Amino acid sequence: MPARFPDFRLGNVLATSFTGTLSERHGDAVERMPTPQRLVDWLAVSGLAVDSCTTAQLELARDLRESIHAAATAAAIQDALPAAAVQVINDRSAQGRAAAILTPEGKRQWRLSSASRVEDALSVIAADAISIIAGERDGKLALCASPTCQAAFFDTSQSRTRKWCDMNTCGNRQKKARYNANHPKTPSPTN
Ligand SMILES: [Zn+2]
């Protein structure tokens, strides 16, 4: 029987969608990329399909993920960027050889140098993180208001006042908690 792994929570921004593969960092953390195959699966649904992934490459990916999380968090609270995290992001960005390809339909696709180059895929993610941390894109880095989450997310709302991370689950959970507080369960009628 195939093992069941936690679902991915995909957002619209590649880099923060990637950091979302570890959720509830300040609560009961959920690792959504527990095996090399799950990294392959995540890359496939994110437009960066590779053939295979080794344990060492999964380690590289997780190291990049936590480095993006650390740097994006610092950027969100306008703190100095952690040097070690910046180094990892830059190393991963520099190591890949992915090419942006324009399709006949006018869409951008990524072409990796060979099908098993996880490093190429990581370089695309690192470059995406660099563009949002550097403030090159229309939006603002912010931290999720859920105390157990605090994920860095990229707020592209008009007012830049979004409170919850990309995945909606944090906001929904909060709403449900508020609803339950306001609507205490009525005792079931006794016959
Ligand atoms: Zn959240």
Backbone and ligand atoms as CSV (ligand in chain L), in Angstrom:
chain,resi,resn,atom,element,x,y,z
A,1,MET,N,N,0.852,-1.199,0.000
A,1,MET,CA,C,0.000,0.000,0.000
A,1,MET,C,C,0.885,1.246,0.000
A,2,PRO,N,N,0.619,2.198,-0.898
A,2,PRO,CA,C,1.471,3.386,-0.914
A,2,PRO,C,C,1.257,4.225,0.348
A,3,ALA,N,N,2.361,4.795,0.841
A,3,ALA,CA,C,2.264,5.624,2.044
A,3,ALA,C,C,1.511,6.909,1.718
A,4,ARG,N,N,0.756,7.408,2.663
A,4,ARG,CA,C,0.043,8.663,2.470
A,4,ARG,C,C,0.878,9.792,3.033
A,5,PHE,N,N,1.087,10.809,2.209
A,5,PHE,CA,C,1.860,11.950,2.650
A,5,PHE,C,C,0.957,13.177,2.716
A,6,PRO,N,N,1.351,14.169,3.531
A,6,PRO,CA,C,0.528,15.386,3.600
A,6,PRO,C,C,0.422,16.055,2.231
A,7,ASP,N,N,-0.766,16.594,1.923
A,7,ASP,CA,C,-0.993,17.297,0.654
A,7,ASP,C,C,-0.127,18.541,0.562
A,8,PHE,N,N,0.099,18.980,-0.675
A,8,PHE,CA,C,0.777,20.252,-0.879
A,8,PHE,C,C,-0.251,21.360,-0.766
A,9,ARG,N,N,0.219,22.520,-0.310
A,9,ARG,CA,C,-0.635,23.701,-0.318
A,9,ARG,C,C,0.033,24.683,-1.261
A,10,LEU,N,N,-0.484,24.748,-2.475
A,10,LEU,CA,C,0.187,25.526,-3.508
A,10,LEU,C,C,-0.346,26.948,-3.538
A,11,GLY,N,N,0.559,27.900,-3.537
A,11,GLY,CA,C,0.180,29.299,-3.676
A,11,GLY,C,C,0.509,29.793,-5.076
A,12,ASN,N,N,0.383,31.093,-5.295
A,12,ASN,CA,C,0.647,31.658,-6.621
A,12,ASN,C,C,2.105,32.053,-6.825
A,13,VAL,N,N,2.845,32.136,-5.726
A,13,VAL,CA,C,4.240,32.576,-5.813
A,13,VAL,C,C,5.133,31.364,-5.569
A,14,LEU,N,N,5.992,31.086,-6.529
A,14,LEU,CA,C,6.804,29.868,-6.477
A,14,LEU,C,C,7.605,29.754,-5.174
A,15,ALA,N,N,8.324,30.825,-4.826
A,15,ALA,CA,C,9.233,30.751,-3.671
A,15,ALA,C,C,8.486,30.515,-2.357
A,16,THR,N,N,7.340,31.192,-2.171
A,16,THR,CA,C,6.621,31.010,-0.902
A,16,THR,C,C,5.752,29.753,-0.929
A,17,SER,N,N,5.402,29.314,-2.116
A,17,SER,CA,C,4.743,28.024,-2.243
A,17,SER,C,C,5.722,26.931,-1.782
A,18,PHE,N,N,6.983,27.127,-2.140
A,18,PHE,CA,C,8.038,26.191,-1.752
A,18,PHE,C,C,8.245,26.198,-0.233
A,19,THR,N,N,8.343,27.385,0.361
A,19,THR,CA,C,8.542,27.429,1.818
A,19,THR,C,C,7.327,26.840,2.536
A,20,GLY,N,N,6.163,26.847,1.859
A,20,GLY,CA,C,4.942,26.269,2.428
A,20,GLY,C,C,4.949,24.751,2.467
A,21,THR,N,N,6.004,24.121,1.947
A,21,THR,CA,C,6.066,22.662,2.049
A,21,THR,C,C,6.454,22.221,3.462
A,22,LEU,N,N,6.829,23.181,4.314
A,22,LEU,CA,C,6.907,22.923,5.751
A,22,LEU,C,C,5.945,23.924,6.378
A,23,SER,N,N,4.896,23.431,7.008
A,23,SER,CA,C,3.925,24.371,7.566
A,23,SER,C,C,3.867,24.236,9.075
A,24,GLU,N,N,3.215,25.201,9.701
A,24,GLU,CA,C,3.092,25.255,11.164
A,24,GLU,C,C,4.472,25.175,11.834
A,25,ARG,N,N,5.411,25.995,11.317
A,25,ARG,CA,C,6.773,25.974,11.878
A,25,ARG,C,C,6.798,26.296,13.378
A,26,HIS,N,N,5.811,27.065,13.850
A,26,HIS,CA,C,5.793,27.447,15.266
A,26,HIS,C,C,4.737,26.668,16.047
A,27,GLY,N,N,4.256,25.596,15.469
A,27,GLY,CA,C,3.281,24.744,16.148
A,27,GLY,C,C,3.698,23.300,15.944
A,28,ASP,N,N,2.756,22.458,15.552
A,28,ASP,CA,C,3.091,21.073,15.194
A,28,ASP,C,C,3.473,21.066,13.722
A,29,ALA,N,N,4.775,21.167,13.468
A,29,ALA,CA,C,5.256,21.316,12.088
A,29,ALA,C,C,4.828,20.130,11.231
A,30,VAL,N,N,4.420,20.442,9.986
A,30,VAL,CA,C,4.043,19.403,9.033
A,30,VAL,C,C,5.016,19.446,7.869
A,31,GLU,N,N,5.789,18.377,7.699
A,31,GLU,CA,C,6.740,18.262,6.585
A,31,GLU,C,C,6.005,17.652,5.397
A,32,ARG,N,N,5.770,18.478,4.365
A,32,ARG,CA,C,5.027,18.000,3.200
A,32,ARG,C,C,5.946,17.457,2.103
A,33,MET,N,N,7.247,17.478,2.401
A,33,MET,CA,C,8.247,16.976,1.453
A,33,MET,C,C,9.149,15.981,2.206
A,34,PRO,N,N,8.540,14.909,2.741
A,34,PRO,CA,C,9.302,14.018,3.630
A,34,PRO,C,C,10.253,13.068,2.908
A,35,THR,N,N,10.072,12.891,1.604
A,35,THR,CA,C,10.921,11.952,0.867
A,35,THR,C,C,11.356,12.599,-0.442
A,36,PRO,N,N,12.454,12.104,-1.044
A,36,PRO,CA,C,12.867,12.643,-2.349
A,36,PRO,C,C,11.736,12.616,-3.378
A,37,GLN,N,N,10.921,11.552,-3.360
A,37,GLN,CA,C,9.828,11.448,-4.344
A,37,GLN,C,C,8.814,12.586,-4.170
A,38,ARG,N,N,8.594,13.003,-2.940
A,38,ARG,CA,C,7.641,14.112,-2.729
A,38,ARG,C,C,8.204,15.432,-3.251
A,39,LEU,N,N,9.517,15.578,-3.257
A,39,LEU,CA,C,10.104,16.766,-3.895
A,39,LEU,C,C,9.882,16.676,-5.405
A,40,VAL,N,N,10.077,15.484,-5.972
A,40,VAL,CA,C,9.802,15.278,-7.406
A,40,VAL,C,C,8.349,15.641,-7.710
A,41,ASP,N,N,7.432,15.181,-6.854
A,41,ASP,CA,C,6.001,15.468,-7.049
A,41,ASP,C,C,5.732,16.971,-6.983
A,42,TRP,N,N,6.336,17.636,-6.004
A,42,TRP,CA,C,6.105,19.075,-5.842
A,42,TRP,C,C,6.641,19.834,-7.051
A,43,LEU,N,N,7.826,19.445,-7.501
A,43,LEU,CA,C,8.413,20.118,-8.670
A,43,LEU,C,C,7.522,19.922,-9.900
A,44,ALA,N,N,6.944,18.727,-10.034
A,44,ALA,CA,C,6.090,18.442,-11.193
A,44,ALA,C,C,4.861,19.357,-11.204
A,45,VAL,N,N,4.212,19.523,-10.055
A,45,VAL,CA,C,3.022,20.376,-10.044
A,45,VAL,C,C,3.384,21.853,-10.084
A,46,SER,N,N,4.661,22.162,-9.952
A,46,SER,CA,C,5.103,23.556,-9.967
A,46,SER,C,C,5.788,23.945,-11.275
A,47,GLY,N,N,5.633,23.099,-12.289
A,47,GLY,CA,C,6.186,23.419,-13.607
A,47,GLY,C,C,7.681,23.213,-13.717
A,48,LEU,N,N,8.241,22.366,-12.836
A,48,LEU,CA,C,9.687,22.137,-12.840
A,48,LEU,C,C,9.970,20.632,-12.776
A,49,ALA,N,N,9.328,19.881,-13.651
A,49,ALA,CA,C,9.412,18.422,-13.579
A,49,ALA,C,C,10.837,17.899,-13.746
A,50,VAL,N,N,11.220,16.985,-12.867
A,50,VAL,CA,C,12.494,16.269,-12.972
A,50,VAL,C,C,12.204,14.774,-12.909
A,51,ASP,N,N,13.162,13.973,-13.358
A,51,ASP,CA,C,12.971,12.525,-13.378
A,51,ASP,C,C,13.127,11.876,-12.022
A,52,SER,N,N,14.112,12.367,-11.284
A,52,SER,CA,C,14.456,11.685,-10.040
A,52,SER,C,C,15.130,12.664,-9.094
A,53,CYS,N,N,15.265,12.203,-7.854
A,53,CYS,CA,C,15.868,13.064,-6.839
A,53,CYS,C,C,16.561,12.167,-5.825
A,54,THR,N,N,17.752,12.559,-5.415
A,54,THR,CA,C,18.472,11.783,-4.409
A,54,THR,C,C,18.218,12.381,-3.026
A,55,THR,N,N,18.614,11.638,-1.997
A,55,THR,CA,C,18.486,12.152,-0.633
A,55,THR,C,C,19.321,13.410,-0.464
A,56,ALA,N,N,20.489,13.447,-1.084
A,56,ALA,CA,C,21.359,14.624,-0.979
A,56,ALA,C,C,20.690,15.844,-1.624
A,57,GLN,N,N,20.006,15.608,-2.744
A,57,GLN,CA,C,19.319,16.721,-3.413
A,57,GLN,C,C,18.120,17.204,-2.587
A,58,LEU,N,N,17.453,16.263,-1.908
A,58,LEU,CA,C,16.359,16.667,-1.013
A,58,LEU,C,C,16.914,17.550,0.110
A,59,GLU,N,N,18.101,17.191,0.607
A,59,GLU,CA,C,18.751,18.002,1.647
A,59,GLU,C,C,19.040,19.410,1.129
A,60,LEU,N,N,19.560,19.488,-0.090
A,60,LEU,CA,C,19.825,20.793,-0.714
A,60,LEU,C,C,18.537,21.617,-0.788
A,61,ALA,N,N,17.472,20.936,-1.182
A,61,ALA,CA,C,16.181,21.609,-1.347
A,61,ALA,C,C,15.662,22.136,-0.010
A,62,ARG,N,N,15.774,21.303,1.023
A,62,ARG,CA,C,15.275,21.735,2.342
A,62,ARG,C,C,16.122,22.877,2.892
A,63,ASP,N,N,17.425,22.810,2.635
A,63,ASP,CA,C,18.335,23.868,3.074
A,63,ASP,C,C,17.954,25.180,2.379
A,64,LEU,N,N,17.682,25.087,1.082
A,64,LEU,CA,C,17.246,26.279,0.344
A,64,LEU,C,C,15.914,26.780,0.900
A,65,ARG,N,N,14.991,25.852,1.137
A,65,ARG,CA,C,13.667,26.235,1.640
A,65,ARG,C,C,13.775,27.026,2.935
A,66,GLU,N,N,14.562,26.501,3.889
A,66,GLU,CA,C,14.672,27.185,5.187
A,66,GLU,C,C,15.444,28.493,5.058
A,67,SER,N,N,16.348,28.565,4.093
A,67,SER,CA,C,17.092,29.811,3.863
A,67,SER,C,C,16.176,30.879,3.279
A,68,ILE,N,N,15.306,30.472,2.344
A,68,ILE,CA,C,14.331,31.420,1.787
A,68,ILE,C,C,13.395,31.879,2.896
A,69,HIS,N,N,12.954,30.920,3.713
A,69,HIS,CA,C,12.066,31.274,4.831
A,69,HIS,C,C,12.732,32.314,5.748
A,70,ALA,N,N,14.008,32.083,6.089
A,70,ALA,CA,C,14.720,32.996,7.002
A,70,ALA,C,C,14.908,34.373,6.368
A,71,ALA,N,N,15.316,34.400,5.109
A,71,ALA,CA,C,15.565,35.683,4.446
A,71,ALA,C,C,14.260,36.441,4.199
A,72,ALA,N,N,13.219,35.722,3.800
A,72,ALA,CA,C,11.933,36.365,3.521
A,72,ALA,C,C,11.312,36.897,4.816
A,73,THR,N,N,11.496,36.150,5.916
A,73,THR,CA,C,10.997,36.604,7.213
A,73,THR,C,C,11.699,37.892,7.621
A,74,ALA,N,N,13.031,37.915,7.468
A,74,ALA,CA,C,13.797,39.123,7.810
A,74,ALA,C,C,13.346,40.301,6.951
A,75,ALA,N,N,13.138,40.044,5.659
A,75,ALA,CA,C,12.713,41.115,4.756
A,75,ALA,C,C,11.326,41.625,5.148
A,76,ALA,N,N,10.459,40.713,5.572
A,76,ALA,CA,C,9.087,41.101,5.935
A,76,ALA,C,C,9.071,42.029,7.145
A,77,ILE,N,N,9.977,41.790,8.090
A,77,ILE,CA,C,10.003,42.645,9.295
A,77,ILE,C,C,11.098,43.704,9.188
A,78,GLN,N,N,11.626,43.878,7.996
A,78,GLN,CA,C,12.659,44.871,7.694
A,78,GLN,C,C,13.870,44.749,8.614
A,79,ASP,N,N,14.264,43.509,8.822
A,79,ASP,CA,C,15.445,43.201,9.601
A,79,ASP,C,C,16.598,42.966,8.620
A,80,ALA,N,N,17.836,42.931,9.137
A,80,ALA,CA,C,18.981,42.634,8.275
A,80,ALA,C,C,18.856,41.202,7.760
A,81,LEU,N,N,19.200,40.964,6.509
A,81,LEU,CA,C,19.104,39.617,5.946
A,81,LEU,C,C,20.176,38.730,6.577
A,82,PRO,N,N,19.809,37.514,7.017
A,82,PRO,CA,C,20.810,36.611,7.594
A,82,PRO,C,C,21.813,36.178,6.522
A,83,ALA,N,N,23.103,36.402,6.807
A,83,ALA,CA,C,24.152,36.183,5.806
A,83,ALA,C,C,24.208,34.731,5.324
A,84,ALA,N,N,24.058,33.788,6.257
A,84,ALA,CA,C,24.154,32.373,5.878
A,84,ALA,C,C,23.031,32.002,4.919
A,85,ALA,N,N,21.837,32.522,5.175
A,85,ALA,CA,C,20.686,32.231,4.308
A,85,ALA,C,C,20.900,32.843,2.924
A,86,VAL,N,N,21.409,34.058,2.896
A,86,VAL,CA,C,21.675,34.726,1.616
A,86,VAL,C,C,22.689,33.915,0.806
A,87,GLN,N,N,23.693,33.396,1.505
A,87,GLN,CA,C,24.722,32.588,0.840
A,87,GLN,C,C,24.114,31.351,0.179
A,88,VAL,N,N,23.255,30.655,0.921
A,88,VAL,CA,C,22.621,29.435,0.381
A,88,VAL,C,C,21.764,29.787,-0.836
A,89,ILE,N,N,20.971,30.844,-0.730
A,89,ILE,CA,C,20.105,31.251,-1.855
A,89,ILE,C,C,20.969,31.567,-3.081
A,90,ASN,N,N,22.049,32.298,-2.866
A,90,ASN,CA,C,22.927,32.662,-3.986
A,90,ASN,C,C,23.622,31.443,-4.584
A,91,ASP,N,N,24.062,30.532,-3.721
A,91,ASP,CA,C,24.723,29.307,-4.220
A,91,ASP,C,C,23.765,28.500,-5.083
A,92,ARG,N,N,22.533,28.335,-4.599
A,92,ARG,CA,C,21.558,27.550,-5.366
A,92,ARG,C,C,21.201,28.263,-6.669
A,93,SER,N,N,21.071,29.573,-6.600
A,93,SER,CA,C,20.750,30.336,-7.802
A,93,SER,C,C,21.849,30.178,-8.841
A,94,ALA,N,N,23.097,30.216,-8.385
A,94,ALA,CA,C,24.245,30.179,-9.307
A,94,ALA,C,C,24.494,28.786,-9.863
A,95,GLN,N,N,24.055,27.761,-9.135
A,95,GLN,CA,C,24.415,26.393,-9.539
A,95,GLN,C,C,23.566,25.832,-10.672
A,96,GLY,N,N,22.382,26.421,-10.901
A,96,GLY,CA,C,21.476,25.834,-11.886
A,96,GLY,C,C,21.676,26.371,-13.282
A,97,ARG,N,N,21.158,25.620,-14.240
A,97,ARG,CA,C,21.223,26.055,-15.632
A,97,ARG,C,C,19.860,25.914,-16.292
A,98,ALA,N,N,18.865,26.555,-15.711
A,98,ALA,CA,C,17.526,26.499,-16.286
A,98,ALA,C,C,17.361,27.658,-17.261
A,99,ALA,N,N,16.596,27.414,-18.312
A,99,ALA,CA,C,16.351,28.475,-19.290
A,99,ALA,C,C,14.864,28.790,-19.343
A,100,ALA,N,N,14.523,30.067,-19.379
A,100,ALA,CA,C,13.133,30.473,-19.577
A,100,ALA,C,C,12.798,30.314,-21.051
A,101,ILE,N,N,11.680,29.654,-21.327
A,101,ILE,CA,C,11.262,29.376,-22.705
A,101,ILE,C,C,9.883,30.000,-22.929
A,102,LEU,N,N,9.734,30.694,-24.033
A,102,LEU,CA,C,8.430,31.276,-24.385
A,102,LEU,C,C,7.695,30.296,-25.295
A,103,THR,N,N,6.484,29.891,-24.883
A,103,THR,CA,C,5.727,28.934,-25.690
A,103,THR,C,C,5.009,29.697,-26.822
A,104,PRO,N,N,4.553,28.972,-27.850
A,104,PRO,CA,C,3.821,29.632,-28.943
A,104,PRO,C,C,2.573,30.347,-28.427
A,105,GLU,N,N,2.034,29.884,-27.282
A,105,GLU,CA,C,0.836,30.510,-26.709
A,105,GLU,C,C,1.183,31.733,-25.867
A,106,GLY,N,N,2.481,32.047,-25.805
A,106,GLY,CA,C,2.880,33.230,-25.056
A,106,GLY,C,C,3.036,33.001,-23.566
A,107,LYS,N,N,3.192,31.736,-23.163
A,107,LYS,CA,C,3.403,31.441,-21.746
A,107,LYS,C,C,4.883,31.152,-21.503
A,108,ARG,N,N,5.323,31.386,-20.261
A,108,ARG,CA,C,6.705,31.060,-19.940
A,108,ARG,C,C,6.791,29.658,-19.361
A,109,GLN,N,N,7.744,28.902,-19.837
A,109,GLN,CA,C,8.027,27.589,-19.258
A,109,GLN,C,C,9.495,27.547,-18.887
A,110,TRP,N,N,9.830,26.632,-17.965
A,110,TRP,CA,C,11.237,26.451,-17.623
A,110,TRP,C,C,11.768,25.200,-18.289
A,111,ARG,N,N,12.917,25.337,-18.931
A,111,ARG,CA,C,13.578,24.162,-19.496
A,111,ARG,C,C,14.821,23.896,-18.657
A,112,LEU,N,N,14.837,22.704,-18.042
A,112,LEU,CA,C,15.987,22.338,-17.217
A,112,LEU,C,C,17.038,21.707,-18.120
A,113,SER,N,N,18.299,21.756,-17.688
A,113,SER,CA,C,19.371,21.323,-18.589
A,113,SER,C,C,19.276,19.829,-18.883
A,114,SER,N,N,18.825,19.046,-17.904
A,114,SER,CA,C,18.508,17.644,-18.178
A,114,SER,C,C,17.457,17.224,-17.169
A,115,ALA,N,N,16.745,16.177,-17.501
A,115,ALA,CA,C,15.521,15.864,-16.756
A,115,ALA,C,C,15.756,15.556,-15.277
A,116,SER,N,N,16.974,15.185,-14.901
A,116,SER,CA,C,17.184,14.827,-13.497
A,116,SER,C,C,17.936,15.904,-12.729
A,117,ARG,N,N,17.927,17.124,-13.265
A,117,ARG,CA,C,18.690,18.173,-12.607
A,117,ARG,C,C,17.863,18.926,-11.574
A,118,VAL,N,N,17.776,18.346,-10.403
A,118,VAL,CA,C,17.074,19.013,-9.315
A,118,VAL,C,C,17.708,20.389,-9.067
A,119,GLU,N,N,19.035,20.468,-9.221
A,119,GLU,CA,C,19.739,21.737,-8.978
A,119,GLU,C,C,19.221,22.847,-9.896
A,120,ASP,N,N,18.874,22.506,-11.130
A,120,ASP,CA,C,18.326,23.509,-12.051
A,120,ASP,C,C,16.994,24.041,-11.529
A,121,ALA,N,N,16.166,23.110,-11.067
A,121,ALA,CA,C,14.859,23.510,-10.538
A,121,ALA,C,C,15.039,24.405,-9.308
A,122,LEU,N,N,15.995,24.041,-8.445
A,122,LEU,CA,C,16.232,24.840,-7.235
A,122,LEU,C,C,16.720,26.237,-7.601
A,123,SER,N,N,17.463,26.342,-8.693
A,123,SER,CA,C,17.959,27.671,-9.083
A,123,SER,C,C,16.808,28.579,-9.518
A,124,VAL,N,N,15.783,27.989,-10.130
A,124,VAL,CA,C,14.613,28.780,-10.527
A,124,VAL,C,C,13.889,29.284,-9.268
A,125,ILE,N,N,13.767,28.396,-8.267
A,125,ILE,CA,C,13.109,28.779,-7.011
A,125,ILE,C,C,13.923,29.862,-6.292
A,126,ALA,N,N,15.251,29.686,-6.277
A,126,ALA,CA,C,16.126,30.671,-5.618
A,126,ALA,C,C,16.001,32.025,-6.309
A,127,ALA,N,N,15.975,32.031,-7.623
A,127,ALA,CA,C,15.862,33.295,-8.365
A,127,ALA,C,C,14.514,33.957,-8.093
A,128,ASP,N,N,13.465,33.130,-7.948
A,128,ASP,CA,C,12.146,33.664,-7.633
A,128,ASP,C,C,12.167,34.331,-6.250
A,129,ALA,N,N,12.836,33.664,-5.301
A,129,ALA,CA,C,12.960,34.234,-3.950
A,129,ALA,C,C,13.729,35.549,-4.006
A,130,ILE,N,N,14.790,35.578,-4.778
A,130,ILE,CA,C,15.592,36.804,-4.884
A,130,ILE,C,C,14.730,37.948,-5.415
A,131,SER,N,N,13.914,37.671,-6.414
A,131,SER,CA,C,13.118,38.758,-7.002
A,131,SER,C,C,12.091,39.316,-6.026
A,132,ILE,N,N,11.525,38.464,-5.157
A,132,ILE,CA,C,10.546,39.037,-4.200
A,132,ILE,C,C,11.248,39.693,-3.014
A,133,ILE,N,N,12.365,39.110,-2.563
A,133,ILE,CA,C,13.072,39.709,-1.420
A,133,ILE,C,C,13.705,41.043,-1.842
A,134,ALA,N,N,14.149,41.112,-3.085
A,134,ALA,CA,C,14.769,42.347,-3.585
A,134,ALA,C,C,13.730,43.424,-3.901
A,135,GLY,N,N,12.455,43.091,-3.766
A,135,GLY,CA,C,11.410,44.081,-3.992
A,135,GLY,C,C,11.205,44.423,-5.451
A,136,GLU,N,N,11.543,43.478,-6.333
A,136,GLU,CA,C,11.426,43.745,-7.764
A,136,GLU,C,C,10.012,43.542,-8.282
A,137,ARG,N,N,9.199,42.852,-7.489
A,137,ARG,CA,C,7.868,42.519,-7.994
A,137,ARG,C,C,6.800,43.280,-7.240
A,138,ASP,N,N,5.666,43.424,-7.880
A,138,ASP,CA,C,4.568,44.184,-7.322
A,138,ASP,C,C,3.929,43.402,-6.183
A,139,GLY,N,N,4.203,43.801,-4.949
A,139,GLY,CA,C,3.686,43.096,-3.796
A,139,GLY,C,C,4.579,43.388,-2.605
A,140,LYS,N,N,4.202,42.801,-1.475
A,140,LYS,CA,C,4.947,43.083,-0.245
A,140,LYS,C,C,5.064,41.810,0.581
A,141,LEU,N,N,6.262,41.531,1.086
A,141,LEU,CA,C,6.432,40.370,1.957
A,141,LEU,C,C,5.812,40.663,3.320
A,142,ALA,N,N,5.083,39.697,3.847
A,142,ALA,CA,C,4.464,39.854,5.154
A,142,ALA,C,C,4.462,38.500,5.855
A,143,LEU,N,N,4.190,38.514,7.151
A,143,LEU,CA,C,4.151,37.263,7.908
A,143,LEU,C,C,2.719,36.911,8.267
A,144,CYS,N,N,2.396,35.644,8.140
A,144,CYS,CA,C,1.058,35.160,8.470
A,144,CYS,C,C,0.733,35.466,9.934
A,145,ALA,N,N,-0.487,35.917,10.167
A,145,ALA,CA,C,-0.894,36.340,11.509
A,145,ALA,C,C,-1.152,35.161,12.449
A,146,SER,N,N,-1.202,33.957,11.916
A,146,SER,CA,C,-1.401,32.802,12.788
A,146,SER,C,C,-0.137,32.556,13.600
A,147,PRO,N,N,-0.234,32.554,14.951
A,147,PRO,CA,C,0.966,32.401,15.785
A,147,PRO,C,C,1.710,31.088,15.550
A,148,THR,N,N,1.004,30.044,15.161
A,148,THR,CA,C,1.683,28.768,14.950
A,148,THR,C,C,2.257,28.659,13.542
A,149,CYS,N,N,1.877,29.582,12.653
A,149,CYS,CA,C,2.345,29.540,11.268
A,149,CYS,C,C,3.464,30.556,11.042
A,150,GLN,N,N,3.117,31.834,11.061
A,150,GLN,CA,C,4.076,32.927,10.843
A,150,GLN,C,C,4.864,32.765,9.552
A,151,ALA,N,N,4.262,32.121,8.565
A,151,ALA,CA,C,4.926,31.934,7.275
A,151,ALA,C,C,5.071,33.286,6.574
A,152,ALA,N,N,6.198,33.445,5.881
A,152,ALA,CA,C,6.357,34.636,5.056
A,152,ALA,C,C,5.572,34.411,3.773
A,153,PHE,N,N,4.739,35.382,3.400
A,153,PHE,CA,C,3.986,35.261,2.150
A,153,PHE,C,C,4.082,36.572,1.398
A,154,PHE,N,N,3.726,36.542,0.121
A,154,PHE,CA,C,3.859,37.701,-0.745
A,154,PHE,C,C,2.472,38.268,-0.993
A,155,ASP,N,N,2.233,39.415,-0.392
A,155,ASP,CA,C,0.905,40.037,-0.441
A,155,ASP,C,C,0.786,40.886,-1.702
A,156,THR,N,N,-0.080,40.444,-2.610
A,156,THR,CA,C,-0.280,41.207,-3.848
A,156,THR,C,C,-1.658,41.882,-3.848
A,157,SER,N,N,-2.317,41.903,-2.688
A,157,SER,CA,C,-3.624,42.568,-2.631
A,157,SER,C,C,-3.419,44.070,-2.833
A,158,GLN,N,N,-4.479,44.707,-3.350
A,158,GLN,CA,C,-4.415,46.146,-3.648
A,158,GLN,C,C,-3.977,46.950,-2.417
A,159,SER,N,N,-4.576,46.626,-1.279
A,159,SER,CA,C,-4.331,47.421,-0.067
A,159,SER,C,C,-3.104,46.945,0.704
A,160,ARG,N,N,-2.539,45.796,0.315
A,160,ARG,CA,C,-1.397,45.210,1.032
A,160,ARG,C,C,-1.712,44.991,2.516
A,161,THR,N,N,-2.913,44.516,2.794
A,161,THR,CA,C,-3.310,44.325,4.192
A,161,THR,C,C,-3.711,42.885,4.473
A,162,ARG,N,N,-3.269,41.970,3.614
A,162,ARG,CA,C,-3.617,40.570,3.854
A,162,ARG,C,C,-2.977,40.097,5.151
A,163,LYS,N,N,-3.686,39.271,5.900
A,163,LYS,CA,C,-3.172,38.833,7.198
A,163,LYS,C,C,-2.672,37.398,7.198
A,164,TRP,N,N,-3.218,36.595,6.292
A,164,TRP,CA,C,-2.932,35.159,6.360
A,164,TRP,C,C,-2.071,34.734,5.175
A,165,CYS,N,N,-1.359,33.644,5.357
A,165,CYS,CA,C,-0.480,33.155,4.301
A,165,CYS,C,C,-1.302,32.650,3.108
A,166,ASP,N,N,-0.603,32.322,2.059
A,166,ASP,CA,C,-1.188,31.932,0.776
A,166,ASP,C,C,-2.287,30.884,0.833
A,167,MET,N,N,-2.187,29.996,1.795
A,167,MET,CA,C,-2.894,28.738,1.659
A,167,MET,C,C,-4.335,28.789,2.133
A,168,ASN,N,N,-4.741,29.936,2.710
A,168,ASN,CA,C,-6.113,30.122,3.169
A,168,ASN,C,C,-6.447,29.327,4.417
A,169,THR,N,N,-5.744,28.245,4.640
A,169,THR,CA,C,-6.122,27.398,5.772
A,169,THR,C,C,-5.970,28.148,7.090
A,170,CYS,N,N,-4.936,29.001,7.207
A,170,CYS,CA,C,-4.733,29.744,8.459
A,170,CYS,C,C,-5.905,30.675,8.711
A,171,GLY,N,N,-6.294,31.451,7.706
A,171,GLY,CA,C,-7.415,32.374,7.857
A,171,GLY,C,C,-8.693,31.622,8.171
A,172,ASN,N,N,-8.898,30.494,7.493
A,172,ASN,CA,C,-10.115,29.711,7.721
A,172,ASN,C,C,-10.169,29.143,9.132
A,173,ARG,N,N,-8.991,28.701,9.602
A,173,ARG,CA,C,-8.934,28.131,10.945
A,173,ARG,C,C,-9.312,29.194,11.980
A,174,GLN,N,N,-8.770,30.407,11.766
A,174,GLN,CA,C,-9.039,31.507,12.683
A,174,GLN,C,C,-10.527,31.845,12.698
A,175,LYS,N,N,-11.107,31.884,11.483
A,175,LYS,CA,C,-12.531,32.201,11.355
A,175,LYS,C,C,-13.377,31.157,12.086
A,176,LYS,N,N,-12.976,29.898,11.933
A,176,LYS,CA,C,-13.726,28.809,12.565
A,176,LYS,C,C,-13.633,28.925,14.081
A,177,ALA,N,N,-12.424,29.255,14.586
A,177,ALA,CA,C,-12.238,29.391,16.030
A,177,ALA,C,C,-13.112,30.517,16.564
A,178,ARG,N,N,-13.170,31.620,15.767
A,178,ARG,CA,C,-13.978,32.761,16.187
A,178,ARG,C,C,-15.456,32.380,16.189
A,179,TYR,N,N,-15.855,31.645,15.146
A,179,TYR,CA,C,-17.248,31.219,15.031
A,179,TYR,C,C,-17.624,30.332,16.219
A,180,ASN,N,N,-16.750,29.377,16.536
A,180,ASN,CA,C,-17.049,28.459,17.639
A,180,ASN,C,C,-17.141,29.207,18.967
A,181,ALA,N,N,-16.289,30.247,19.113
A,181,ALA,CA,C,-16.316,31.028,20.357
A,181,ALA,C,C,-17.634,31.786,20.475
A,182,ASN,N,N,-18.137,32.245,19.319
A,182,ASN,CA,C,-19.370,33.043,19.335
A,182,ASN,C,C,-20.635,32.192,19.316
A,183,HIS,N,N,-20.486,30.944,18.939
A,183,HIS,CA,C,-21.648,30.051,18.841
A,183,HIS,C,C,-21.395,28.811,19.681
A,184,PRO,N,N,-21.442,28.969,21.013
A,184,PRO,CA,C,-21.192,27.787,21.848
A,184,PRO,C,C,-22.199,26.689,21.543
A,185,LYS,N,N,-21.705,25.486,21.592
A,185,LYS,CA,C,-22.573,24.330,21.290
A,185,LYS,C,C,-23.742,24.296,22.276
A,186,THR,N,N,-24.942,24.232,21.727
A,186,THR,CA,C,-26.095,24.128,22.626
A,186,THR,C,C,-26.233,22.671,23.076
A,187,PRO,N,N,-26.498,22.475,24.332
A,187,PRO,CA,C,-26.624,21.088,24.786
A,187,PRO,C,C,-27.741,20.379,24.034
A,188,SER,N,N,-27.523,19.124,23.684
A,188,SER,CA,C,-28.538,18.413,22.919
A,188,SER,C,C,-29.795,18.222,23.784
A,189,PRO,N,N,-30.949,18.372,23.150
A,189,PRO,CA,C,-32.186,18.272,23.938
A,189,PRO,C,C,-32.354,16.897,24.562
A,190,THR,N,N,-32.829,16.898,25.778
A,190,THR,CA,C,-33.039,15.613,26.447
A,190,THR,C,C,-34.498,15.197,26.286
A,191,ASN,N,N,-34.682,13.957,26.085
A,191,ASN,CA,C,-36.049,13.473,25.912
A,191,ASN,C,C,-36.607,12.930,27.213
L,1,ZN,ZN,ZN,-0.298,30.840,7.740
